[in-house]
Structure formats: C-alpha cells, structure tokens
Amino acid sequence: MKKTWWKDSVVYQVYWRSFYDTDGDGYGDLEGVIQKLDYIQNLGIDVIWLNPCYDSPDIDNGYDIADYREVMPKAGTMETFERLLQEVHNRGMKLIMDLVVNHTSDQHPWFKEAQSSKDHPKRDYYIWRKEPNNWRSYFTPSVWEFDAQTEEYYFHSFAIEQPDLNWQNPIVRQEIYSIMKFWLDKGIDGFRMDVINLLAKQEGFPDAENPEDISYLGNNPGIHDYLREMHEEVLQHYDIFTVGEIPFVTPEDGLLYVGEDRQELHTLFHFEVCDYMANWDMERFKEIQRRWYQGLWGKGWNSQFLNNHDHTRLVTRFGNDTTYRVESAKCFATLLHLLPGMPYIYQGEEIGMTGVRFNSIEDYHDIAMKNKYQEEVEKGREPEEVFASLLHLSRDNSRTPVQWNDMPHGGFTNGTPWINVNPNYKEINVAAALNDPESVYYFYKKLIQLRKENEVMVYGSFQELFEDHQQIYSFIRELDDEKWLVVLNISEQQVQIKLPESLSLLEKELLLTNYNNQEEQNSELQMRPYEARIYRI
C-alpha cells in the first residue's frame, strides 16, 4: 500500500465562528484561531480543516458564498487569513479549506447578472426551468424557486438563497478552477469539498417516484468527468490533500471517487453512520465498517468521524453524556483512531463537549431545523411535538461555542455570543481538561501520539472479532510483525467475554485504556461500561 503524508495525518476541524472571538462581536474569528494554534498543535494535530470564511451573507453559516476571493468581515481580513496560514505552517501543520462550488449565494454577482435577463451571458451559470418537477431540497419542500423578474424557476439543492451552479457550462468550470488556483497559490494544503457529488444533475429532471428520498441529487452521470477534469486542470499540479463530502454512496460508489488509480479525490466522507444512525446501533455500525473496509482497503482511503458541524456531538448522540461522559468520549475516541482510515476531530470533541437542549425554537439558528419546524407546523402538527422531534439531530448541537474556561460565555467572547453557550461550560471546558491528567483531552493526545509512533494504526490490516456481539466491538490491526488487539465495550453494562484461545493475553502489553486500576487477565475479560483497551499481542 502506498504511504503518503495525508494518510498519516489526524485532522482537526475548526468551525471558526464558534471557536474563539477576539474582537467582542460574538463571532469567532481567524485571529482567534491564530491565538489558539498552540493548543491545537499541543494535541498533536497534523491538518486543520477550516470551515468557509469567504465573503457571505451568512444565510447558511458561510456556505452561501458571495465572493470566493474575499474573506468575510466576521472572520477577519485577507491579511489575517494569510497570517493564519503562515502560523499554521510555522508549527509544522497544514491547512485545508472548504471548497463550496455546488452553489453560490444569491448575492453573488454571477447570480445577480444571471437573474437580470434571460439573455444575459451569465444566465447559463445557473439552472433555470419553466416548470418545476417534484424534487425537494435539503432545506425546503422544493428544489425550485420562482424568479418573478424573469418568470422562470431556478434550482437550489439547499436554501432558496443558495442557487446551484450549472456545471455543464464549461465557462463555469473554468471559473471554479481559477478560484481553486487562487487559494492553492497562496499555499493552502488542500480542500474539503462540500457535497462534491451533487455537481452533476439528472438529465431532464424527471419526477421522482419518492421525492422524500433525495438521493437523486447526487452521483449522477457526468460527475466523474468533472472531477477528473478538475484533477487534470488543478489538483495534480499541487502537493495537496483532498477529501470529498459525498452523501448517498456505497463502498462501490465511493471507490469511484477515491480509487488510487482514478485521479479524482484522495479520500471521502460517507454518511452511512451520521445520516442513517440517529442513535448508537452496534449491529449496523459493524456492518458499515465491514463493507467499507472490504470495499476500499488497498484501493482507496476512508475517513472516520462521528460528529462535525452538521451532526450532533458524539457523546450525546452515540454515547452517554451524563453518567459516563468521560468514559464514552474516550471509548469512541479509541474506536475512531483505531479503525482503518483517517481520524477527524471536531473542535470540542477532545474535551468531551456535549449536545445542547435550548428551550425554544427561537434559540436555534440552524436553517435546516427552522425550515423543517415551519414546514411541519404548517402541515398541522403540534409545535411542541415538532420541536421535541428535532432537538436530537439539530445541527446547533455541535455549533455552540468552544468552552475554554468557566468564565462568562465559557471564555469564548467578551460580547454576546451569536449562539448561546452550552450551560455546562462551568464543568466542561478546556482549562479544566488541561488541569486534569485523566481528562478526555490527554486521552486524545495519547491516541494521536500512538498513531504517530506506530504505523500499524494507519496501515495495518483489520480483522473483526465477536461480529455478532451487541456490546463488544473488538478487532485486530496487523502490520508486518506488529499485532494489536482492540476491545471496546460500547454499552452501559459490564460485560464479560472470553477471547479465542489463539489470543491469550498472558504475553500481552496493555498500551492504552480509559480506566485505571486494571487487573491482570488472560483470556477472560471483564469490561466495564464504555471501557476501551488496546493491547500489543
């Protein structure tokens, strides 16, 4: 298997608006990222993924871009960005940016010109139709919005303020490649490509048999032509790392995007876990990991994550954020860093931050949640029932500010935060974690250091044990003469298991565990709730 710098890397996602505010306006900013780089470096991070900081009206938290070559005033200035990039590189880390090119803001000059007349040269930068079909978007009941000025509908996969670009237009593609070169020439180290498999649309936009299943938005004919052209025109000319956000894919589909012989992308996020597992489901998770390992191993590279800016924090969604918050945070950290693929850490995950339960829909900012709430209430459902049903998976669960200390607003800002801080910031914060040698933070640091020192965690083969067990997830990673056993009790019960005779632990070395006072054991293991163990055998 080919070894590369990016396969060896651990990525830390910075959702800057909720990271650290230095100017008191209530929004995190790029200066705040600069001031906290030593904290990120101390964790052992190799790559920082920075969420969009381009100029934007901010309808969808920066994913609606009005100018790809400018920095949003909330975030800072281009000078601040360039200083951030230099400071990241000075610390031996790399920086990748979000590439959001499926759609723009409706305030982008391209769209304003396209909207001005059916005959405008930029009209064909976007997708127009005289009659809508029955497709729905991620955020609204229809992908089509009527434009009264030109009396046609335009296509939007997300909010009505986010019109989709027409990738069939070769001029549009060249515009995008020029933007990519602009940032790569500044020295960034790659892109996280937002919903990159949505670029190609179905020919003719036929009605869907089941409009609620929006998989028709992605993986359409032409997408791989676009990505190979992007690789040929831009990506191959830089030593960079690319990861595609790719919903609606199986391992067979995924390999078409990231196969090492495909000349498209390096790796991908698939969403079989985060989009289709509202709560922890051991059987389903094992089956997903098994298929993706079989589908990609030796041919393409996977990513491992259980939360990000779009998905509820992992201890709340999949673990136990009260009685076993620390234990479950460490257990899932072990899982993510020992499974095959590249581990991603979402800011605050490393201190075990939890999801949030605000009192009213008015306290929430997530446009997807607010639109869904309005849609369901308009259908006649009780507002309290709708609100309760949306709490668990609201994207605001992961967007509350990083809790730096026990000062007001968790030390995030001296002003009024753009979104309320989780009330538990007095107990869960970075300062407390750094003062506790047994904290979640130091456990993450140990895992990352283990990965840097042991290639078996990166390039080792994967063999699953106890495939049908409902509480235990166990597997072996093996590379050359190095063989590791991972045993995880992902449950709130104490579980006893007997290892196969071939795996007697008499000659084992316990490399890491999330519980103290371990007892010497051989083939009989007593696993406490959310206990994680890594052995060299």
C-alpha positions in Angstrom: 0.0 0.0 0.0 1.3 3.4 -1.0 2.3 5.6 2.0 1.5 9.3 1.9 1.7 12.2 4.3 -2.0 12.7 4.4 -2.7 9.0 5.2 -0.6 9.5 8.3 -2.4 12.6 9.4 -5.0 13.4 12.0 -7.4 16.3 11.1 -8.9 18.9 13.4 -12.0 20.7 12.2 -12.2 24.4 13.1 -15.7 25.8 12.8 -14.2 29.3 13.4 -17.4 31.2 14.2 -17.8 29.1 17.3 -14.1 28.7 18.1 -12.7 31.9 19.8 -13.8 35.5 19.5 -11.1 38.2 19.8 -13.0 41.4 18.9 -16.1 41.0 21.0 -18.7 40.9 18.3 -19.9 37.5 19.4 -18.5 35.5 16.5 -15.3 33.5 16.5 -12.7 34.9 14.0 -9.5 33.9 12.3 -7.4 35.9 14.8 -9.0 33.6 17.4 -7.8 30.6 15.5 -4.3 32.1 15.4 -4.3 32.6 19.1 -5.3 29.0 19.8 -2.9 27.3 17.3 -0.5 26.2 20.1 -3.5 24.4 21.8 -4.2 22.6 18.6 -0.6 21.8 17.9 -0.2 20.5 21.5 -2.9 17.9 20.8 -0.7 16.5 18.0 -2.8 17.6 15.1 -1.3 17.4 11.5 -4.0 19.1 9.4 -6.6 21.9 10.3 -9.8 21.9 8.2 -11.2 25.5 8.3 -14.9 25.9 7.6 -15.8 28.6 5.0 -14.5 32.1 5.7 -15.3 33.6 2.3 -17.4 36.7 2.0 -21.0 35.7 2.5 -24.4 37.0 3.6 -24.3 34.1 6.1 -27.7 32.6 5.5 -26.2 29.1 5.9 -23.2 30.0 8.1 -20.8 30.7 5.3 -21.9 28.0 2.9 -23.6 30.7 0.8 -20.7 32.5 -0.9 -20.9 35.9 -2.4 -17.2 36.4 -3.2 -14.8 33.4 -3.4 -11.7 35.7 -3.3 -12.6 37.7 -0.2 -12.7 37.0 3.5 -16.0 37.5 5.4 -15.7 40.6 7.7 -16.9 38.5 10.6 -13.9 36.2 10.2 -11.3 39.0 9.5 -9.4 40.1 6.5 -7.3 38.5 3.8 -4.2 39.7 5.7 -5.4 37.8 8.8 -6.0 34.7 6.7 -2.5 34.9 5.2 -1.0 35.3 8.7 -3.1 32.3 9.9 -1.8 30.2 7.1 1.8 31.2 7.8 1.4 30.5 11.5 -0.1 27.0 10.8 2.9 26.2 8.6 5.4 27.6 11.1 4.1 25.0 13.6 4.5 22.1 11.1 0.8 21.7 10.4 -1.2 22.0 7.2 -4.4 23.9 6.4 -7.2 22.8 4.1 -10.3 25.0 3.2 -13.8 24.2 2.4 -14.5 24.3 -1.4 -18.2 25.1 -1.8 -18.8 25.0 -5.6 -22.2 23.2 -6.0 -23.9 26.5 -5.3 -23.3 30.2 -4.6 -25.1 32.8 -2.6 -28.0 34.6 -4.5 -26.0 37.7 -3.7 -23.0 36.6 -5.8 -22.5 38.9 -8.8 -22.9 35.9 -11.1 -26.4 35.2 -9.9 -27.4 38.8 -9.9 -26.4 39.1 -13.5 -28.0 35.8 -14.4 -31.2 37.0 -12.8 -31.2 40.3 -14.6 -32.2 38.9 -18.0 -32.8 35.6 -19.8 -30.4 36.8 -22.5 -27.5 37.7 -20.1 -24.3 35.8 -20.9 -24.2 34.6 -17.2 -27.7 33.2 -17.4 -26.3 29.8 -18.1 -24.1 29.9 -15.0 -27.2 28.6 -13.1 -30.0 26.1 -13.8 -33.4 27.5 -15.0 -36.6 25.8 -15.9 -40.1 27.0 -16.9 -41.9 24.3 -14.8 -40.7 22.7 -11.6 -40.6 19.0 -11.0 -41.4 17.2 -7.7 -37.9 17.1 -6.2 -37.3 18.5 -2.7 -34.1 20.1 -1.4 -32.2 19.5 1.8 -33.7 22.6 3.4 -37.1 23.2 1.6 -40.0 21.3 0.1 -38.8 22.1 -3.5 -35.5 22.5 -5.3 -37.2 25.1 -7.4 -37.7 28.8 -6.6 -39.8 31.1 -8.9 -38.0 34.2 -10.0 -40.6 36.9 -10.8 -38.2 39.0 -12.7 -37.6 36.5 -15.5 -40.6 34.3 -14.8 -38.6 31.1 -14.6 -37.6 28.8 -11.7 -34.0 28.3 -10.5 -32.6 25.2 -9.0 -31.3 25.1 -5.4 -30.2 21.9 -3.5 -30.2 23.8 -0.2 -31.7 27.1 0.8 -33.5 29.3 -1.7 -30.6 31.8 -1.2 -28.2 29.1 -2.5 -28.8 28.6 -6.2 -26.9 25.7 -7.8 -24.2 26.3 -10.4 -24.6 24.8 -13.8 -21.5 22.5 -14.1 -22.5 21.6 -17.6 -21.3 25.1 -18.6 -17.5 24.8 -19.3 -17.1 28.5 -18.5 -18.4 27.9 -15.0 -15.9 25.1 -14.5 -13.0 27.3 -15.6 -14.2 30.0 -13.2 -14.1 27.4 -10.4 -10.6 26.1 -11.3 -9.4 29.7 -11.3 -10.7 30.2 -7.8 -9.1 26.9 -6.6 -5.7 28.1 -8.0 -6.1 31.4 -6.3 -6.1 29.7 -2.9 -3.7 27.0 -3.7 -1.2 29.6 -4.9 -1.5 31.2 -1.5 -0.1 28.0 -0.1 -3.1 26.2 1.4 -2.7 22.4 1.5 -5.9 21.2 0.0 -9.7 21.2 0.1 -12.6 19.6 1.9 -15.1 19.6 -1.0 -18.6 20.4 0.1 -21.3 18.0 -1.3 -19.0 17.5 -4.3 -21.0 14.6 -5.7 -24.0 16.9 -6.3 -22.4 18.8 -9.1 -23.9 16.7 -11.9 -27.7 16.8 -12.3 -30.0 14.2 -13.8 -30.7 14.9 -17.4 -34.2 16.4 -17.9 -35.1 16.5 -14.2 -37.6 13.6 -14.3 -40.1 13.5 -11.4 -39.0 11.2 -8.6 -41.1 8.2 -7.5 -40.3 9.0 -3.9 -39.4 12.7 -3.6 -38.6 12.4 0.1 -35.6 10.2 -0.8 -33.3 13.0 -2.1 -30.5 10.7 -3.3 -31.5 11.8 -6.9 -29.5 15.0 -6.1 -26.1 13.1 -6.1 -23.9 10.7 -8.0 -25.4 11.4 -11.4 -23.8 10.8 -14.8 -21.0 13.3 -15.6 -19.7 13.7 -12.0 -16.6 11.7 -12.6 -15.8 13.6 -15.8 -16.0 16.8 -13.8 -13.7 15.5 -11.1 -11.1 14.1 -13.5 -11.1 17.4 -15.4 -10.6 19.2 -12.0 -7.7 16.9 -11.2 -6.1 17.4 -14.6 -6.5 21.2 -14.6 -5.8 21.9 -11.0 -5.2 19.2 -8.4 -2.4 17.3 -10.0 -0.2 20.4 -10.0 0.0 20.7 -6.2 1.1 18.5 -3.4 -2.2 18.7 -1.6 -4.9 16.6 0.2 -8.5 16.4 -0.9 -11.5 15.0 0.9 -14.9 14.9 -0.7 -18.2 15.2 1.3 -20.1 12.5 -0.6 -23.6 11.5 0.6 -25.7 8.7 -0.8 -22.8 6.4 -1.6 -22.0 2.7 -1.1 -18.4 1.5 -0.9 -18.6 0.6 -4.6 -19.6 4.1 -5.5 -17.1 5.6 -3.1 -14.2 3.8 -4.7 -15.1 5.5 -8.0 -14.3 8.8 -6.3 -11.2 7.9 -4.3 -9.6 4.9 -6.0 -5.9 5.4 -6.2 -6.0 4.7 -9.9 -8.9 7.1 -10.6 -7.2 10.5 -10.5 -10.1 12.2 -8.7 -10.0 12.6 -4.9 -7.8 11.3 -2.2 -10.5 10.3 0.4 -14.1 10.9 1.3 -16.7 11.3 4.0 -19.6 9.0 3.5 -22.6 9.3 5.8 -23.9 5.8 6.3 -23.3 6.4 10.0 -24.1 10.0 10.7 -27.1 10.3 8.3 -28.7 7.0 9.0 -28.0 6.2 12.7 -29.9 8.6 14.9 -28.6 6.7 18.0 -25.9 4.0 18.5 -26.7 0.8 16.6 -23.8 -1.7 17.1 -25.0 -4.2 14.5 -25.4 -1.5 11.9 -22.1 0.2 12.7 -20.2 -3.1 12.5 -21.8 -3.9 9.2 -21.0 -0.5 7.7 -17.4 -0.7 8.8 -17.0 -4.2 7.4 -18.4 -3.2 4.0 -16.3 -0.1 3.7 -13.1 -1.9 4.7 -13.7 -4.7 2.2 -14.6 -2.1 -0.5 -11.7 0.3 -0.1 -8.8 -1.4 1.6 -5.7 -1.4 -0.6 -7.6 0.6 -3.3 -8.7 3.9 -1.7 -8.8 5.7 1.6 -11.6 6.2 4.1 -12.4 8.8 6.8 -13.5 8.1 10.4 -15.7 10.6 12.1 -18.8 10.6 14.4 -19.6 14.3 14.6 -18.9 17.6 12.8 -20.6 20.9 12.3 -23.6 19.2 10.8 -24.0 16.3 13.3 -24.8 16.2 17.0 -21.8 15.7 19.3 -20.8 12.1 19.6 -21.1 11.7 23.4 -24.7 12.9 23.2 -25.8 11.1 20.1 -24.0 7.8 20.5 -22.6 7.6 24.0 -23.7 8.8 27.4 -23.3 12.5 28.1 -24.1 12.3 31.8 -23.1 9.3 33.9 -20.4 8.0 31.5 -19.5 11.2 29.6 -15.7 10.9 30.1 -15.7 7.1 29.6 -17.8 7.1 26.5 -15.9 10.1 25.0 -12.6 8.1 25.4 -14.2 4.9 24.2 -15.4 6.5 20.9 -12.1 8.2 20.5 -10.4 4.8 20.7 -12.8 3.5 18.1 -12.2 6.3 15.6 -8.4 6.4 15.9 -8.0 2.6 15.7 -10.4 1.9 12.8 -8.9 1.9 9.3 -8.9 5.4 7.7 -8.2 9.0 8.7 -9.4 10.2 12.0 -11.2 13.6 12.2 -11.6 15.5 15.5 -14.3 18.2 15.6 -13.5 21.2 17.9 -14.5 20.5 21.5 -14.7 16.7 20.9 -11.3 16.5 22.5 -12.8 17.7 25.8 -16.0 15.7 25.6 -18.3 18.6 24.8 -22.0 17.6 24.7 -25.1 18.5 22.7 -27.5 21.1 23.9 -31.2 21.4 24.7 -32.4 25.0 24.3 -35.9 25.9 25.5 -37.4 27.3 22.3 -37.1 27.2 18.6 -36.2 30.9 18.8 -32.9 29.9 20.5 -31.9 27.9 17.5 -30.1 29.2 14.3 -29.9 26.0 12.2 -31.7 26.9 9.0 -32.4 23.2 8.2 -34.1 22.8 11.6 -36.0 26.0 11.5 -37.3 25.4 8.0 -38.4 21.8 8.9 -40.1 23.1 12.0 -42.1 25.7 10.0 -42.9 23.1 7.3 -44.3 20.6 9.8 -46.2 23.1 11.8 -47.8 24.4 8.6 -49.0 20.8 8.0 -50.9 20.9 11.3 -48.6 19.1 13.7 -48.4 20.5 17.3 -45.4 22.9 17.6 -44.2 21.3 20.9 -44.2 17.9 19.3 -42.3 19.1 16.2 -39.8 21.0 18.3 -39.1 17.9 20.5 -38.6 15.7 17.5 -36.0 18.0 16.0 -33.8 18.5 19.1 -31.6 15.4 18.9 -30.3 15.9 15.4 -30.3 19.7 15.2 -27.0 21.0 13.8 -26.8 23.6 16.6 -25.9 20.7 18.9 -22.4 20.9 17.5 -22.3 24.6 16.8 -22.4 26.0 20.3 -19.1 27.8 21.2 -16.0 26.0 22.4 -15.9 26.2 26.2 -12.4 27.5 27.0 -12.9 28.1 30.8 -15.5 28.7 33.4 -15.7 32.5 32.8 -18.9 34.0 31.3 -19.8 32.5 27.9 -17.2 29.8 28.6 -14.4 32.3 27.7 -15.5 32.3 24.1 -16.3 36.0 23.8 -16.4 39.2 25.8 -19.5 40.2 23.9 -22.9 38.4 23.3 -22.3 35.1 21.5 -24.0 34.6 18.2 -25.5 31.4 19.6 -25.9 30.5 23.3 -23.1 28.7 25.0 -23.9 25.3 26.5 -24.8 25.8 30.1 -22.5 23.1 31.3 -19.4 25.2 30.4 -18.5 25.6 34.1 -17.8 21.9 34.4 -16.8 21.0 30.8 -14.1 23.4 29.5 -10.5 23.4 28.1 -8.9 24.9 31.2 -10.4 22.1 33.4 -9.3 19.5 30.9 -5.7 20.8 30.8 -5.5 20.7 34.6 -6.7 17.0 34.8 -4.2 14.4 33.6 -7.1 11.9 33.3 -9.1 14.2 31.1 -10.6 13.4 27.6 -8.0 15.8 26.2 -5.0 13.9 27.3 -6.5 10.7 26.2 -6.9 12.1 22.7 -3.3 13.3 22.9 -2.1 9.8 23.8 -4.0 8.2 21.0 -2.6 10.7 18.4 0.9 10.1 19.7 0.4 6.3 19.5 -0.6 6.8 15.9 2.5 8.8 15.1 4.7 6.2 16.6 3.0 3.0 15.3 2.2 2.6 11.6 0.0 -0.4 12.4 -2.7 2.1 13.4 -2.5 3.6 9.9 -1.6 0.8 7.5 -2.4 -2.3 9.5 -5.0 -4.8 8.2 -8.3 -5.1 10.0 -9.8 -8.3 11.4 -13.0 -8.2 13.3 -13.8 -10.4 16.4 -17.1 -11.1 18.1 -19.0 -10.0 15.0 -22.5 -10.6 16.4 -21.9 -9.3 19.9 -24.2 -6.4 20.8 -22.0 -4.7 23.4 -18.4 -5.5 22.4 -16.6 -4.2 19.3 -13.2 -5.9 19.0 -10.7 -6.2 16.2 -7.1 -6.8 15.3 -4.9 -4.4 13.4 -1.8 -6.1 12.0 1.2 -4.9 10.0 4.3 -7.0 9.4 5.3 -8.3 12.9 3.2 -5.9 14.8 -0.2 -7.1 16.0 -2.7 -5.1 18.1 -5.9 -6.1 19.8 -8.6 -3.5 20.4 -11.5 -4.4 22.8 -14.3 -1.9 23.3 -17.4 -2.2 25.5 -19.8 0.3 23.8 -22.6 -0.1 26.4 -23.6 1.0 29.9 -23.4 -2.6 31.1 -20.5 -4.6 32.5 -19.7 -7.3 30.0 -17.6 -10.5 30.4 -16.1 -12.1 27.3 -13.7 -14.9 26.6 -11.1 -14.3 23.9 -10.3 -17.0 21.4 -7.5 -19.4 22.6 -5.2 -18.0 19.9 -5.3 -14.6 21.6 -4.3 -15.4 25.1 -3.2 -12.2 26.8 -0.5 -13.8 29.0 2.2 -12.2 26.9 0.2 -9.1 26.1 1.2 -5.5 26.6 -1.6 -3.1 27.6 -0.9 0.0 25.5 -3.8 2.2 26.5 -7.1 2.1 28.4 -9.6 4.6 29.6 -9.9 3.0 33.1 -7.4 3.0 35.9 -6.6 0.0 38.3 -6.6 -2.6 35.6 -6.4 -6.2 36.8 -4.2 -8.8 35.2 -6.3 -11.0 33.0 -5.7 -13.8 30.5 -8.5 -14.9 28.1 -11.3 -13.8 30.4 -12.0 -10.1 30.2 -14.3 -8.1 32.5 -15.2 -5.0 30.5 -16.7 -2.1 32.4 -19.2 0.4 30.8 -17.6 2.1 27.8 -14.3 0.5 28.7 -11.6 0.6 25.9 -8.4 -1.4 25.8 -5.6 -1.5 23.3 -3.1 -4.5 23.6 0.0 -5.3 21.7 -0.1 -9.1 21.4 
